[in-house]
Every structure is written in C-alpha cells, then in structure tokens.
Amino acid sequence: QVQLVESGGELVQSGGSLRLSCAASGITFPTYILRWYRQAPGKQRELVAASNTDGSAIYSNAVKGRFTISRDNAKNTVYLEMNSLNSEDTAVYYCNAQWYIGKNQYWGQGTQVTVSS
C-alpha cells in the first residue's frame, strides 16, 4: 500500500519560513519523480516544484528563488523549504509521486500553509 504523508504546514507570518516534509512508503523511492503542488481557495491546483530521479529540480516562476525542493532517498522523504513567504503562498500543499517511466502516480492528503500579513 502506497502512502504519502505530508507534514510541516502551519500558520506563519509574512516574510517567514517553513519546511514541509513528505514521507513515502510502499514505493521504490529513488525511481519516482516527486512533486509539490498547492491549491489555494477558489483556484486550481498548481505545480510548485519537482525533483527528478537524478536530483535535478524545477520550480514555478511564482516560487523560484524562494523555495527549494530536496529529497533524501535514504529516508524516503521529500522536502520543500519555503522562504520569504507571502499571503499568495497560502494554500494546501500536496505531495505527488510518479514512477519515472510510467503514468502511475500517488498523492498525499495535503498540509495547510497559511501566511498572515
């Protein structure tokens, strides 16, 4: 059974920082592309960052330079370090894992990040 469990979301002041974690089980972690998405109220879910199996990363323009995605294959965990947070970062953040040569993908339950101005 595949499980992705996010943690680390909380209320933070504008300009602050948070680190989200997503612990995976039931998958061969190093062979999965790992992504963080977010969904704000009334908006579509959007890709925030992705970590490829070779360790390379991509970011949305909205978070580039402020957020950093990293993965620890020994701990089956992917992280999202978020700095210089602002109110537009308020959303539920979801972890996603997709096998690198297939279409199977899995989602976590989400963790709420709220940035107060």
Secondary structure, DSSP 8 states (H G I E B T S, - for coil): --EEEEE---EEETT--EEEEEEEESS-GGGEEEEEEEE-TTS--EEEEEE-TTS-EEE-TTTTTTEEEEEETTTTEEEEEE-S--GGG-EEEEEEEEETTSS-EEE---EEEEEE-
